[in-house]
Amino acid sequence: MVEQTIEDKTKARDLRDMNLDELNENEDDIDEDEERIFEAYRKQRLQEIRAAQKNAIFGDVREISRDEYVTEVNQAGEDIWVVLLVYKQSIPLCKLIEQYFYDLARKFPAAKFLKSISSVCIPNYPDKNLPTVFVYQNGELKKQFVGPLVFRGMKLTKDDLEWMLSETGAIVTDLEEKPRQDVHDVMTSSIRTTVAGDGDESD
């Protein structure tokens, strides 16, 4: 009944074909009466996705080799989201994200979480690009996060990573808003650098 009401009121693209991001975008163009219907439909879509997650066959992080890349990533299955961590064991940030991967894999079993050592997965892949996270669906690369800066280094929290992945569509987070990033240290560091620089010039 909710879907039929939406179709009668919008006279536009069938909302059943829209993903959650598209629903959010279209919400800006509706009136107050339609807003209630949009919200009900969005909740319905979330319930459907979470129900599918409960029936998923994943829930863990698997290590793959280069030979398994095509099978495990490109041929993972129809509409299956694949999240791959390319890492090196000696890099602390890689270890941190690896731990987060295990937690997120259990929380979002509908997504397929994988990891692969850089030298095994992509020969001659530069360490400066590690860690790297690739997000695939239906064999297509949807998003890539490359290098420590995009993760904010060791300041990265599990919620940060969960939000980043949710923005790609790979998972449906229950976080209500983007985790607040602490900019205090950055500002303080910048101020200290400036003051130190001024002091050097005065000598």
Secondary structure, 3 states (H helix, E strand, C coil): CHHHHHHHHHCCCCHHHCCHHHHHHHHHHCCHHHHHHHHHHHHHHHHHHHHHHHCCCCCCEEECCHHHHHHHHHCCCCCCEEEEEEECCCCHHHHHHHHHHHHHHHHCCCCEEEEEEHHHHCCCCCHHHCCEEEEEECCEEEEEEECCHHHCHHHCCHHHHHHHHHHHCCCCCCCCCCCCCCCHHHHHHHHHHHHHHHHHHHC
